[in-house]
């Protein structure tokens, strides 16, 4: 969903940005191999806010820690989905409003009124 949102916002460049953010930084900071505390200082915050890290922590919590961390991981992923869907919805609504306005201004009744 986040890549779809980036595609809508940035066009084809959004696919590249989404891949760089979610795959490259997300996987590197996911804490699947090293805990976030062992990551470089600039990379550590990404472990907590990007979906790959949240997913890894949720799965580890469910598997090894009696559900600890599952709620936070799910909350981060739901927040990404909600934010992405909201941005896509807002952009679609704005585009539909522009189309309706353009169609209204080009309708024969409006054009005829302007000519009188």
N, C-alpha and C positions, 0 to 999 in steps of 0.2 A: 504494500500500500504506500509506503514511503517513497519508493522509486517511482510509482505512478504519479504521486504528488509532485515529485521533482521534475518528472517529464512534463506535467501540465504547466509548472511554473517556469522552467528554464528551457523547454523544448528538448531537442535531441541532446543538448549538453547535460540535461538532467539525468539521463541514463549514466553518463560518465561520472557525474557528481555523486549519484546514488551508489554506484559501484565503489567509488573511492571511499565514501563515508561508511557505508554499511558493510562492505566486504573487507576492504583493506584495514581501515581503522577498527571496525567492529570485531573482526576475527582476531586481530592482533591484541586487542584489549579485552577479549572475551573472558579471560581468566580460565580458559580451558586447560592451559598448560601451566601457567604461573598464576599465583594469586595476585589480585590487584595491588597489594602492598609491595610486590617485587617489580612492578612495572615502572618505567621511567616516570618521573613526576608529571610531565605534560600528558602522558597517555593514561594515567590512572583514572581521571574523571570519566573518560569514555567507557570504562568498564562498567560504570553504574548507570549511564544514561542511554547507551546504544542497545538495541534489541538483542544482538548476539550474546553480549555479556549477561543481560538479564535472563535470557533463555538458559544459558549454561548454569547460572546460579540457581535458577528455579529447578532445573533437572537434578543438579547435585543435591539441593536441599530435599527434594522429594525422595531421592535414592538413598542418601546417606545420613541425613540429619533430621529425620522424622518430620519432614515438611517445612523445616526452617528455611526461610528465604523464598518460598514459593509465592507468597502473596506479593512481595515487593517485585519479583520478576514478572509476574502476571500484570501487576499495576503499570510497570514501565512499558510493557508491550501493548497494553490496552491504551495507554496514553499516546503512544506513537500512532496506533491505528486511528484513534479519535481525532488527533491533531491532523493527520494526513487526510482523513475523510472530510473533516471540516473545511480544510483549505480547498480540496477538490470541489466540494459542494458550493463554496462561496464563489470560486472562479466560474463554475458552470452557471450559477445563478446570475452572475454579473454578465456573462456572455449572452445568456438568453434574454436578459433585459435589453442589452444593446441591440440584439436582432429584432426584438419586438418594437423598439423605438424606431429603428431604421425602416422596418416594414410599415409602421404607422405613418412615418413622414413621406414615404413613397406611395402611399395608397392614393387612388384617384380622387377620393373626396377631399383629402388634404391638399393635393396638388391643385384641384379645381378651386378651392377656397382661396388659395394664394393668388391665383390668376385673376380673381374678380377684383 
